[in-house]
Amino acid sequence: ADRIADAWAETCPHLAQPDRPLASGIRAKLVVAAKRERARDWGATFRRVSASDFLSGRRKDWRADLLWCVGPENLAKLDAGAVGGVAAVVGPSRAWRLPPRA
């Protein structure tokens, strides 16, 4: 859990950060994500989030937060490149660039 939160703090300091020490509910969700995504490079995932104008709130008022990003449905969207401006992934954290959406 702390490894994921640390990667988030390092790569997305401009987005909302969970209080430390992590609250039990947040810690539990991060533990589940860590177990489910053992091979994931969280730093690479969060760098894609940080680079996205949409997810970082540079395009809209909404911004992604850590718990949104580690949810299984949203991770699948991030990996598929289905969220505005996020490159798709081939395998865990091997990003390749997609052309901009029209």
Residue pairs with C-beta under 8 A, 6 or more apart in sequence:
1 22
1 26
1 27
1 30
1 31
1 34
2 22
3 34
3 42
4 30
4 33
4 34
4 42
4 66
4 70
5 18
5 20
5 22
5 26
5 30
5 66
7 42
7 43
7 46
8 15
8 17
8 18
8 42
8 46
8 66
8 69
9 17
10 43
10 46
11 43
11 46
11 47
11 49
11 50
12 46
12 49
12 50
12 56
12 66
14 50
14 56
15 49
15 50
15 56
15 57
15 63
15 64
15 65
15 66
16 63
16 65
16 66
17 66
18 26
18 66
22 30
26 66
26 67
29 67
29 70
30 66
30 70
33 70
33 71
33 75
36 72
37 70
37 75
37 92
39 92
40 75
40 92
40 93
41 92
41 93
44 93
44 95
45 69
45 75
45 78
45 93
46 69
48 78
48 86
48 87
48 89
48 95
49 55
49 56
49 64
49 69
49 78
49 86
50 56
51 85
51 86
52 64
52 83
52 84
52 85
52 86
53 59
53 84
53 85
54 60
54 83
54 84
54 85
55 63
55 64
55 69
55 83
55 84
55 85
55 86
56 63
56 64
57 63
59 84
64 74
68 74
69 75
69 78
74 83
76 82
77 83
78 86
78 89
79 88
79 89
80 88
80 89
81 87
81 88
81 89
81 98
84 101
85 100
87 95
87 96
87 97
87 98
88 95
88 96
88 98
89 95
89 96
90 96
